[in-house]
């Protein structure tokens, strides 16, 4: 499924991106939903790494039965480089 949903070009544009796909042709992805989801995700991400919220961009695309929400997060800093176990 992942190979069908994502294209190589999705990953070449910017390595600092979060891609959410909705595999439901009838799903209603409104501008309000996208805005709310983006704001919530930025809050969570910014708890762990530093991001410049003013540079975050959101793109929505639809192909067949799938909708993709792509959130670009440039200039990410202070990312922990070692994994820790919980």
MARMI-435883 format. One record per atom (N, C-alpha, C, CB): residue in three letters; x, y, z. Coordinates in steps of 0.05 Angstrom, whole numbers, padded with zeros to 5 digits. Glycine has a CB too. Example, Ala and Ser with C-alpha at 12.3 -4.5 7.8 and 13.67 -1.06 7.14 Angstrom:
BEGIN
ALA:00264:-00114:00156
ALA:00246:-00090:00156
ALA:00264:-00066:00156
ALA:00226:-00089:00181
SER:00257:-00045:00142
SER:00273:-00021:00143
SER:00258:00001:00157
SER:00282:-00012:00114
This chain:
BEGIN
UNK:00016:-00024:00000
UNK:00000:00000:00000
UNK:00017:00025:00000
UNK:-00019:00000:00024
UNK:00039:00025:00016
UNK:00055:00049:00018
UNK:00067:00057:-00009
UNK:00077:00046:00038
UNK:00076:00037:-00025
UNK:00088:00043:-00051
UNK:00068:00055:-00070
UNK:00100:00018:-00063
UNK:00043:00049:-00067
UNK:00022:00060:-00084
UNK:00016:00088:-00076
UNK:-00003:00042:-00083
UNK:00016:00094:-00051
UNK:00008:00120:-00040
UNK:00030:00141:-00044
UNK:00001:00118:-00011
UNK:00054:00134:-00039
UNK:00076:00153:-00040
UNK:00093:00149:-00065
UNK:00094:00150:-00015
UNK:00101:00171:-00077
UNK:00118:00171:-00100
UNK:00146:00180:-00091
UNK:00107:00189:-00123
UNK:00166:00173:-00107
UNK:00193:00181:-00100
UNK:00195:00211:-00098
UNK:00213:00170:-00120
UNK:00180:00225:-00115
UNK:00181:00255:-00114
UNK:00171:00266:-00088
UNK:00165:00266:-00138
UNK:00154:00252:-00074
UNK:00145:00261:-00048
UNK:00168:00265:-00028
UNK:00124:00241:-00036
UNK:00188:00247:-00030
UNK:00210:00248:-00012
UNK:00233:00265:-00021
UNK:00219:00220:-00006
UNK:00234:00271:-00047
UNK:00256:00287:-00058
UNK:00253:00316:-00054
UNK:00260:00281:-00087
UNK:00228:00325:-00050
UNK:00223:00354:-00048
UNK:00235:00366:-00022
UNK:00193:00359:-00048
UNK:00231:00353:00000
UNK:00241:00364:00025
UNK:00242:00341:00045
UNK:00224:00388:00036
UNK:00265:00336:00057
UNK:00267:00314:00076
UNK:00252:00319:00102
UNK:00296:00308:00083
UNK:00247:00345:00109
UNK:00233:00351:00134
UNK:00203:00355:00129
UNK:00245:00377:00146
UNK:00190:00333:00124
UNK:00161:00335:00119
UNK:00147:00312:00133
UNK:00156:00335:00089
UNK:00122:00317:00139
UNK:00105:00298:00151
UNK:00082:00293:00131
UNK:00094:00307:00179
UNK:00079:00268:00123
UNK:00058:00262:00103
UNK:00037:00244:00116
UNK:00070:00247:00078
UNK:00012:00253:00114
UNK:-00011:00238:00125
UNK:-00028:00231:00101
UNK:-00027:00255:00146
UNK:-00035:00206:00099
UNK:-00053:00199:00078
UNK:-00079:00187:00089
UNK:-00040:00179:00058
UNK:-00101:00195:00075
UNK:-00127:00186:00083
UNK:-00138:00169:00060
UNK:-00147:00210:00089
UNK:-00141:00143:00065
UNK:-00148:00124:00044
UNK:-00179:00120:00045
UNK:-00134:00097:00048
UNK:-00193:00141:00038
UNK:-00222:00140:00039
UNK:-00233:00161:00019
UNK:-00234:00145:00068
UNK:-00244:00152:-00003
UNK:-00253:00171:-00024
UNK:-00275:00189:-00014
UNK:-00262:00156:-00048
UNK:-00290:00181:00006
UNK:-00312:00197:00016
UNK:-00305:00215:00040
UNK:-00335:00179:00024
UNK:-00280:00214:00048
UNK:-00271:00230:00071
UNK:-00272:00260:00064
UNK:-00242:00223:00080
UNK:-00284:00275:00081
UNK:-00286:00304:00077
UNK:-00263:00318:00090
UNK:-00313:00315:00087
UNK:-00243:00326:00075
UNK:-00220:00340:00086
UNK:-00224:00370:00080
UNK:-00193:00330:00073
UNK:-00235:00384:00100
UNK:-00241:00412:00098
UNK:-00217:00429:00105
UNK:-00265:00419:00115
UNK:-00216:00454:00096
UNK:-00195:00472:00105
UNK:-00193:00474:00135
UNK:-00198:00499:00092
UNK:-00216:00474:00149
UNK:-00216:00476:00178
UNK:-00203:00451:00191
UNK:-00245:00479:00188
UNK:-00208:00428:00179
UNK:-00196:00403:00190
UNK:-00166:00404:00186
UNK:-00208:00379:00176
UNK:-00157:00412:00162
UNK:-00128:00413:00156
UNK:-00115:00433:00175
UNK:-00123:00422:00127
UNK:-00127:00456:00179
UNK:-00115:00476:00197
UNK:-00113:00466:00226
UNK:-00132:00502:00197
UNK:-00134:00453:00235
UNK:-00134:00443:00263
UNK:-00114:00420:00266
UNK:-00162:00432:00270
UNK:-00112:00402:00247
UNK:-00093:00380:00248
UNK:-00064:00391:00248
UNK:-00097:00361:00225
UNK:-00059:00411:00230
UNK:-00033:00422:00228
UNK:-00025:00436:00254
UNK:-00032:00442:00204
UNK:-00042:00452:00265
UNK:-00036:00466:00290
UNK:-00030:00446:00312
UNK:-00059:00484:00298
UNK:-00046:00425:00314
UNK:-00042:00404:00335
UNK:-00015:00390:00331
UNK:-00064:00384:00335
UNK:-00008:00383:00306
UNK:00017:00369:00301
UNK:00041:00387:00307
UNK:00018:00359:00272
UNK:00039:00413:00300
UNK:00061:00431:00305
UNK:00065:00434:00335
UNK:00055:00459:00293
UNK:00044:00435:00351
UNK:00046:00437:00380
UNK:00061:00412:00391
UNK:00019:00439:00393
UNK:00054:00389:00381
UNK:00067:00364:00391
UNK:00096:00363:00382
UNK:00052:00339:00380
UNK:00101:00369:00357
UNK:00129:00367:00346
UNK:00147:00388:00361
UNK:00129:00372:00316
UNK:00136:00412:00365
UNK:00153:00433:00377
UNK:00159:00428:00407
UNK:00139:00460:00374
UNK:00146:00408:00419
UNK:00152:00400:00446
UNK:00179:00386:00447
UNK:00130:00383:00458
UNK:00186:00374:00424
UNK:00210:00356:00423
UNK:00233:00368:00407
UNK:00202:00330:00412
UNK:00227:00384:00387
UNK:00248:00396:00370
UNK:00240:00425:00365
UNK:00252:00381:00344
UNK:00260:00442:00359
UNK:00255:00470:00352
UNK:00248:00473:00323
UNK:00280:00487:00360
UNK:00226:00486:00318
UNK:00218:00492:00290
UNK:00209:00521:00288
UNK:00195:00473:00281
UNK:00211:00532:00264
UNK:00202:00559:00259
UNK:00174:00557:00248
UNK:00221:00575:00239
UNK:00154:00561:00264
UNK:00126:00557:00257
UNK:00118:00575:00233
UNK:00108:00562:00280
UNK:00131:00597:00230
UNK:00123:00616:00209
UNK:00131:00605:00181
UNK:00136:00643:00213
UNK:00149:00585:00181
UNK:00158:00574:00155
UNK:00144:00548:00148
UNK:00188:00570:00156
UNK:00127:00537:00165
UNK:00113:00512:00160
UNK:00093:00516:00137
UNK:00099:00502:00185
UNK:00093:00498:00118
UNK:00074:00499:00096
UNK:00058:00473:00094
UNK:00089:00505:00069
UNK:00033:00475:00085
UNK:00016:00452:00083
UNK:00006:00450:00054
UNK:-00008:00454:00102
UNK:00006:00425:00044
UNK:-00004:00420:00017
UNK:-00023:00396:00018
UNK:00020:00414:-00003
UNK:-00045:00398:00003
UNK:-00064:00376:00001
UNK:-00066:00367:-00027
UNK:-00092:00385:00012
UNK:-00064:00341:-00031
UNK:-00068:00330:-00058
UNK:-00086:00306:-00057
UNK:-00041:00323:-00071
UNK:-00100:00301:-00079
UNK:-00119:00279:-00081
UNK:-00112:00263:-00106
UNK:-00148:00288:-00082
UNK:-00111:00236:-00102
UNK:-00107:00218:-00124
UNK:-00124:00194:-00120
UNK:-00077:00210:-00127
UNK:-00141:00188:-00139
UNK:-00160:00166:-00137
UNK:-00176:00167:-00111
UNK:-00145:00139:-00140
UNK:-00173:00147:-00094
UNK:-00187:00146:-00069
UNK:-00171:00156:-00045
UNK:-00196:00117:-00063
UNK:-00148:00167:-00050
UNK:-00130:00175:-00029
UNK:-00126:00205:-00028
UNK:-00103:00161:-00031
UNK:-00126:00216:-00004
UNK:-00119:00245:-00001
UNK:-00093:00246:00016
UNK:-00143:00260:00014
UNK:-00075:00264:00008
UNK:-00050:00267:00022
UNK:-00048:00295:00033
UNK:-00026:00260:00004
UNK:-00042:00296:00059
UNK:-00036:00322:00072
UNK:-00006:00322:00077
UNK:-00053:00326:00098
UNK:00008:00340:00065
UNK:00037:00342:00068
UNK:00044:00367:00083
UNK:00052:00341:00040
UNK:00058:00364:00105
UNK:00066:00386:00122
UNK:00096:00389:00120
UNK:00056:00383:00152
UNK:00105:00411:00108
UNK:00134:00416:00106
UNK:00144:00432:00130
UNK:00140:00432:00079
UNK:00164:00422:00143
UNK:00175:00435:00166
UNK:00205:00441:00161
UNK:00171:00417:00192
UNK:00211:00465:00150
UNK:00239:00471:00144
UNK:00254:00480:00169
UNK:00241:00492:00122
UNK:00280:00481:00166
UNK:00298:00492:00187
UNK:00294:00479:00215
UNK:00293:00522:00189
UNK:00292:00453:00215
UNK:00289:00438:00240
UNK:00316:00439:00255
UNK:00280:00409:00236
UNK:00316:00445:00281
UNK:00341:00446:00296
UNK:00337:00431:00323
UNK:00350:00475:00302
UNK:00359:00424:00335
UNK:00359:00411:00361
UNK:00344:00384:00361
UNK:00347:00429:00382
UNK:00349:00368:00341
UNK:00337:00342:00340
UNK:00355:00322:00355
UNK:00332:00332:00310
UNK:00344:00308:00375
UNK:00361:00288:00388
UNK:00372:00267:00368
UNK:00345:00273:00411
UNK:00397:00261:00369
UNK:00410:00244:00350
UNK:00413:00215:00359
UNK:00437:00254:00343
UNK:00406:00209:00384
UNK:00408:00182:00394
UNK:00380:00173:00404
UNK:00429:00179:00416
UNK:00374:00149:00397
UNK:00348:00138:00405
UNK:00348:00131:00435
UNK:00340:00114:00388
UNK:00327:00135:00449
UNK:00324:00127:00476
UNK:00301:00108:00479
UNK:00321:00152:00495
UNK:00304:00089:00497
UNK:00282:00070:00501
UNK:00264:00080:00523
UNK:00293:00043:00508
UNK:00239:00075:00519
UNK:00219:00083:00539
UNK:00213:00060:00558
UNK:00193:00094:00526
